[in-house]
Amino acid sequence: MADSDWVRFSRQHINARCKTLVEYGLLVHLGNGVYDITRTGEQYLAGDLDARGLDPE
């Protein structure tokens, strides 16, 4: 995506989105801009979880 002219994004935007996903338990922040997906995040990606039911931690 980074090499495509079709998609434009900034590191700040990605960082903000990742922080939101951390708040909802879908990612965990490991430090230095590195994130890992949680079991809940995997369930969401697999279509087994409706994220509308999640509350921020």
Beta strands, then each sheet from edge to edge (+ up, - down):
strand 1: 27-31
strand 2: 34-37
sheet 1: 1+ 2-
end
